[in-house]
Amino acid sequence: MMTERFGMEYEAKVPDFWQEDTAVGVVEIILILVVLISLVLIFKKQLTALVKGIFAQINSAASGIY
């Protein structure tokens, strides 16, 4: 009798567990942030050179306007 009752309660709660996904969004956001931060750290030199080049072009184009 006890095992039948436990089994029925377990079966009733399993679908609720799989349908409850409130924390999944938080985990996904944290994983995305970890990946982005890792990529920034890996390609830091290349990103710095790219940004400096872009700002150099902006400055040279802006000096033509002034």
Kinemage of the C-alpha trace (Angstrom):
@kinemage 1
@onewidth
@group {chain A} dominant
@subgroup {mainchain}
@vectorlist {calphas} color= white
{ca met a 1} P 0.000 0.000 0.000
{ca met a 2} L 2.802 2.397 0.863
{ca thr a 3} L 4.682 1.740 -2.390
{ca glu a 4} L 1.530 2.241 -4.449
{ca arg a 5} L 0.922 5.578 -2.759
{ca phe a 6} L 4.530 6.645 -3.232
{ca gly a 7} L 4.439 5.616 -6.885
{ca met a 8} L 1.291 7.610 -7.549
{ca glu a 9} L 2.735 10.705 -5.884
{ca tyr a 10} L 5.973 10.303 -7.817
{ca glu a 11} L 4.180 9.955 -11.131
{ca ala a 12} L 2.110 13.045 -10.383
{ca lys a 13} L 5.184 15.168 -9.602
{ca val a 14} L 7.459 14.106 -12.472
{ca pro a 15} L 5.568 16.028 -15.189
{ca asp a 16} L 5.485 19.104 -12.938
{ca phe a 17} L 9.253 18.930 -12.567
{ca trp a 18} L 9.858 18.784 -16.323
{ca gln a 19} L 7.385 21.575 -17.025
{ca glu a 20} L 8.871 23.889 -14.436
{ca asp a 21} L 11.627 25.752 -16.283
{ca thr a 22} L 12.000 29.004 -14.378
{ca ala a 23} L 15.690 28.499 -13.605
{ca val a 24} L 16.588 27.359 -17.118
{ca gly a 25} L 16.715 30.954 -18.376
{ca val a 26} L 19.135 31.957 -15.643
{ca val a 27} L 21.438 29.029 -16.400
{ca glu a 28} L 21.377 29.811 -20.112
{ca ile a 29} L 22.233 33.466 -19.511
{ca ile a 30} L 25.116 32.528 -17.217
{ca leu a 31} L 26.493 30.064 -19.779
{ca ile a 32} L 26.258 32.646 -22.567
{ca leu a 33} L 28.081 35.203 -20.412
{ca val a 34} L 30.815 32.688 -19.592
{ca val a 35} L 31.311 31.936 -23.287
{ca leu a 36} L 31.393 35.632 -24.234
{ca ile a 37} L 33.858 36.510 -21.482
{ca ser a 38} L 36.047 33.567 -22.499
{ca leu a 39} L 36.049 34.708 -26.125
{ca val a 40} L 36.969 38.245 -25.099
{ca leu a 41} L 39.856 36.967 -22.988
{ca ile a 42} L 41.089 34.664 -25.752
{ca phe a 43} L 40.940 37.306 -28.493
{ca lys a 44} L 41.824 40.335 -26.354
{ca lys a 45} L 44.808 41.436 -28.443
{ca gln a 46} L 42.954 41.084 -31.729
{ca leu a 47} L 39.921 42.955 -30.397
{ca thr a 48} L 42.102 45.754 -29.029
{ca ala a 49} L 43.870 46.143 -32.357
{ca leu a 50} L 40.544 46.151 -34.203
{ca val a 51} L 39.037 48.819 -31.937
{ca lys a 52} L 42.160 50.974 -32.155
{ca gly a 53} L 42.072 50.730 -35.952
{ca ile a 54} L 38.419 51.703 -36.067
{ca phe a 55} L 38.982 54.697 -33.793
{ca ala a 56} L 42.001 55.761 -35.862
{ca gln a 57} L 39.803 55.776 -38.970
{ca ile a 58} L 37.102 57.734 -37.142
{ca asn a 59} L 39.639 60.290 -35.929
{ca ser a 60} L 41.169 60.741 -39.359
{ca ala a 61} L 37.730 61.139 -40.948
{ca ala a 62} L 36.648 63.538 -38.200
{ca ser a 63} L 39.743 65.686 -38.636
{ca gly a 64} L 38.719 66.221 -42.253
{ca ile a 65} L 35.381 67.613 -41.091
{ca tyr a 66} L 36.874 70.100 -38.630
